[in-house]
Amino acid sequence: MTSIPFFQVDAFAERPLTGNPAAVMPLEKWLDDGVMQAIATENNLSETAFTVPSEQDGFDFDLRWFTPVAEVEMCGHATIAAGHILMTGSAVRFSTKSGMMIVSRRDDLLELDMRAANLTEMHEPELCAALGLADSAVWLADGYNDAAVIEVADEAAVLACSPDFAALKEIHRMPVVTARGQQHDVVSRVFVPYLGIDEDPVTGSAHAALVPYWTKRLGRNEFSALQASARTGVLHCRQEGDRAVLGGHCQTVIVGNFQL
């Protein structure tokens, strides 16, 4: 029997049982892909992060992410969760399919440094219809789990969004419904049925798209963001050149061992 360290971390969480839960499983070497997928399915969290010590110069760990149904190209909340578990100094550098991602400390926050998205305006009436929204501009962030930013009138409209999840599951997009917020500068909700997650609690990859979207419209490089899922999550966002920096708190809620 093989015993693997297991940590469950609530990421971008002001207190335990909020934010987005992620499993973090540090490995000495990669398991077979099918085994990692089966573990992620067993965990049944939006993401399970697997790490191995990196052999590449300039990196501390190699990092991969799995939802209950598939490996994904980018995940923010599980990365900051992995940094929370693995950091021994002031920063930890991850090599991922999406390039370098760095988790570091800034005052009482952890900060995730990742590349900011390039947004392309698209016309996707089927996506808007599946969200129950009028046809409007969709800003696609290719390479960010196909994040598709859609701005609505106000925070109330974000909260009222009621998607047709069966229809969304057939559309290879991660819609990010957003507006200017009330207590926070920006509010959003994120839906990912095509990856087995109807509504994601707090989504780093979505905010890597929201950072360039909202800094341009707000006229400043920093803002606070509320992801208004049932669990809620707060992110402190800023743009630094071509990088999006997402700050938040992490709470370790489970520590144990996974037995294979």
Buried (B, 14 or more C-beta within 10 A) or exposed (E): EEEBEBBBBBBBBEEEEBBBBBBBBBBEEEBEEEEBBBBBBEBEBBBBBBBBEBEEEEBBBBBBBBBBEEBBBBBBBBBBBBBBBBBEEEBBBBBBBBEBBBBBBEEEBBBBBBBBBBBEEEEBEEBBBBBEBEEEEBBBBEBBBBBBBBBBEEBEBBBEBEBEEEBBBEBEBBBBBBBBBEEBBBBBBBBBBBBBBEBBBBBBBBBBBBBBBBBEEEEEEBBBBBBBBEBBBBBBBBBEEEBBBBBBBBBBBEEEEBEE
